[in-house]
Amino acid sequence: MTVAVCADVGSTYTKVAVVDLDGGELVAAAAAPTTVATDVLHGLDAAVAAATAGLGARDAPWYVCSSAGGGLRLAVVGYEQLVTAQAGRRVGLSAGANVVHVAAGRLGAADLSALRAARPDVVLLVGGTDGGDADTLTHNATRLARARWRVPVVLAGNVDVRDELAGLLAAARVPVTVADNVLPRIGVLAPGSARAAIREVFLRHVIGGKRLSRGSRFARLVRAATPDAVLTGVEVLADRVGGDLAVVDVGGATTDVYSVLVPDERAGGPGREVAGTLWRARTVEGDLGMRWSAPGVVRAAAEERLLAPGEQEDLARAAAVRAADPGFLPAGEAERAVDRRIAQLAATVAVRRHARGGATGERGGRDLRDVRLLVGSGGVLRHAPAGHAAQVLAAVLADHAGGWALPRAARAVVDVEYVLAAGGLLAAEHPQVAGALLGRYLAVDGGRSGATRRGATRDRPGAG
């Protein structure tokens, strides 16, 4: 048996899956606390040792993604807020980045100060369709060069001036990576090249710069930011399903929503998006989470009128306890019920925002009516009894008052074995294995629902 070790080094826990490369099956899994305070390799090595014990997998290849240390912080600088800047933001999210700042138009002194204050790891510099306006992109590149900017820049704007501006930035010792235009024509969003460039910069500059490990071994091991790996896994799963799907990942600090739509008549016509349609999209809700952001869940749920009469005060108190102690573990059924309620509200609000289009920048909303599969992820769902996790996802699929068109015939499963990230990590070198793995454990090929499978995981921490 030939196996591969797939690992996700998260901010709280490091999760490891050992995958059989011959059959696309999960052989073993384990988790250990992420050791950010010392060296993340300590936690990674411990988790791998636990997962591979007795397997004789000493020479197995490692595939690692990471969101430790806050993941990838991205700023977008574009030409117009509703066009290229919005297109850049969508591309950044699809690359697994936390988009911390968006600027549009010609950068002035105050804009440059705001950009610095956002502390991005990478700047995505975009502007102008190919053959269109080049003045704003030229001005902004020149401004960064003169400001002695040292944060890596991905240049993905008007191709007519791209090489010239790359030379200008490089001459000023600005780390620059060139990519194709994210918006080559109005209404045509082309994320692939910029997404690959952002991934390259993340691996080359960001992972080592976060000082998560003393040596260079960790930087050599990491192949992607975790959300980028997960989105790749979602894409592989969508190809396997052969239709639209969505994923809601409820974490301690954020709730992420991924959706993959099959291009159709929405791609053209008078109603098309000026900034293009991103058929494979991700949104991040930084105010919705199980621990650090639990108070934000209660506030957002109140604003969305999701709370029952008299519920807000007690729930807010419980959320404050969790935010004050992110390592909080529920003791007893009453506390676990509170966690489930927070998860239900976080998932519902996050999917509402994603589907309404505000979070993705789509004026007409994101059409999820043809979603066939809704996948739930995150520790609160993975570690819950199958029936309780199903209740969380059922609330999303029954959100008739949410202001969005519900899926007409969606099946809900939970990524209990945490295979989405593993599938995404394997996709480039082992696409058939990745597809088989995701098909088997997320019930695409007729297997059991992930919400009920508990087979291989050896260690299930209380927070995910």
Phi, psi and omega in degrees: 000129177257126184237162173232147178259119179248127185226141174242113179269097182269176181293330183250311181234151172254119183251135182235135174235132176257121188245134175284115183283349178276324185239358181067037182244147177282121182270317182199162177208156178201168178215154177212154177301139175287130187260062181296326184294336180245282180205124185298340178294332179299311179292321180296313180296323179295317180293319179295318179299319179294320183286329186259002182305125177081001183265347183064042186254033185300324183262011181294141177290148179254136174236114190235137169237162185211141168233013180295151179072020178095000178069212185257115179265121185239137170248143179245130175239118185228187185273309184226136188305318187269358183239266187292325179295319178294319177299317179297320179298317180296319180295318179300316178297321180291339178274004178088015183271155167266106184282107188263349182198139174229125178238144180228145180089191183285126180291126172254186182299316180294323179295319179294321177296318179295323178296316178296319183296334180287345178052055179287153171276331183216145172248126173264111184258113184230171177155132176079138170284165179297123183086358180264212183301132177240349186296314183294316178299317179296316179301314185291321176296318179296320180297316179295320179297315181289336181277004182056045180294134183239357175283136181305140180241132169257117183264112187220053181242206183314117185296337183297331182242006187300309184294320179299315182287328175297319177296319179299313181293316181297321179296331178270011178064031171272123177297116186231138174236131184266140177221167176293159180299131179289338180225073184296329175221155177302129179086358181244108180261123184238086188276343193303308184294315180293322178298317178295322180293320178297318178299316180298316180293320178303315182287322186279322188248318194279311184303313179293327183286344181277354177055045178279341181215150186288322182260196182260356185298317182297316179298326178288329183284324188288132181249344183194158165290144185305312181298329177294317178296318180296317179297322175298318176298320178297320178297316178298317179297320179297319178297325179290319179292323183077029180190187183289146173210164180221152178228135173238121185245107183267109182251186181287325184249330182224163168238119182257143175236131177243143172215143177237121180246143176281124179304138181211210182297345178293345184288342183223190178088174185294340182268007183293156179286132178298321180274011178084160177256125176267103187290340178236104193233157176221141172232151182236124178254100186286349179259007183237112179197169186278338184232277184306321186253018181300320177299328178294328177297316182294316179298314181295321179295322177295317179297327180273001180059044179262350185269146176284157177304131179080001184276330193298317186297311181295320181292322178296322179295316179294323179294321179297322177299317181290322179292325180287335181225085183300342177272008182305132174241130182294134178249107179097165185294326181298315179291323178294326177295324176296316178301317180296321180294317178298318179297318179299316180291318180298314180296317182295313180294318182297317179290324175304310182297318180297314185286327180291339177098347180298318182286333180262350180080017181266118187301320184269008183085173180253120189279104182255015185297331183264011177299126181264333187223127173249117182255130175260140179220172183108149185303322183296332178270320182296323186267357181275153171304148186307317182295323180290319177296321179298326179297322180297312182288328178297325179296322178295315184284351178248021185278067186291341181261014188276354180078023176217159183277117183292152171303139184281330183206066182261142173257139183252133175224164177242136178282071185299319184270005177056054183265348181299314179294318179298317178297320178295321179293326182276346192301320185293315185265335183224065186299322180292322178295316180301315180296318179294319180299310182293322178297318183292314189266350174247021166068021179287327184261024177090006178284181181287150179301139176301339181290343183243355184270134182226031194289294201263344189288127184271334185218126183238099181293161184283345176231143188248000000 
